[in-house]
Amino acid sequence: MSQAKTNKEILVQCEAQMQRAVDAIRRELASLRTSRASPALVEHIRVDYHGVPTPINQLATISTPEARLLLIQPWDRSSVGTIEKAILKSDLSLTPSNDGNVIRLVIPILTEERRLEMVRLVNKRVEQARVELRNMRRDSLEDLRKIEKAKSISADELKRSTDQLQKLIDRFTEEANRVGKQKEVELLES
């Protein structure tokens, strides 16, 4: 038989879930391409390395020697070709240049139309994150109401916990909005 959660446990669990959701959107938006080179652009790409899908950052050093150039230097030179193929198959729409030792990715300047399309994509993803956060609040609120109905907490404790839950959602929604706004500014200025 499972032990009923306390209101504090519900709030702690909800806060952890919300933090993971905001961290996920931060990682996802970091991988969106701007006119500036960033190792985050390719870190999510998986390479078939000896039959195992492996992230590029576990196979190579990724550096940005110039503002619009990514340099990928594999530790195992035999993997240069497979890394290049993985980049070509990815959704980056970039063509790698391979000299046998390193892979160079030149990041082209984005057109105004593409920038606006990327901003719409950022806004859509931020809205999805806000919906996720509201769903987490709803689920936690249901859990709180269940333990109040079971007389584990009083109506006053339910009210206090509900207020704390609202503060959590406000904080994490603001953080998601801020991450989205930063990416939007980055896209429009580059």
Helices and strands as residue ranges (DSSP letters): H 7-30, H 40-43, E 46-49, E 52-55, G 56-58, E 60-66, E 69-74, G 77-79, H 80-89, E 97-98, E 103-106, H 112-149, H 155-189
